[in-house]
């Protein structure tokens, strides 16, 4: 029943496999709750029934963010059904999900990620050079975990990296000469081992996988920082925050991060308030007088 919709998301909307899996799970959960087995039954559901599902999810212990994600999947399904002329109405058109608390992204301090501190953690062999490069690319480019895993050798240019982002959108991220040198040093060690065109590989020559990278970054950030949350995405937040603190504009940051909306980028302005406040304290004449 869901397969045509999932095929539409995969091939026309170009959703990632991770998102497709989440949508399939959430929608199957709803169909089970609703005891629905046909499209005509979906077409007959009222908004009050959707609200009942929301209440049931919250009572089961799902947080508001998870409930809203599930509603988004269901909302997308109904939009597709109307587009295909299968459904005549969308019971979620006027339905709003529970409010979610906006949490500020976690990020490391600049002094925690100095080259001197980072270099002491790694050996000079293949795995040491690879793991150091992974950390540096996350911090210096702000790319996502899936984007790093998908990097190919051919994506490396002298002054940039070509990244394939969400929904197969390409973007070019500038890199410093020092980072390019690190990539070249790693490539010389990678060459005799490689069995794939992926930039990052395991010692056996096969493709690196997400869980390995996540665990590696989690351990490294545990050594370098005192953050409770330690993941590749924290380095993405760190990249964005440090860029803003050092004068980058929101539009530039939006392009570097691969955001489709400026609203997604604006969350990092909150993290930069401490920096702005410090400048204000030293710059405004009334503050100087106080």
Order of alpha helices (4+ residues) and beta strands (2+ residues): alpha-alpha-alpha-alpha-alpha-alpha-alpha-alpha-beta-beta-alpha-alpha-alpha-alpha-alpha-alpha-alpha-alpha
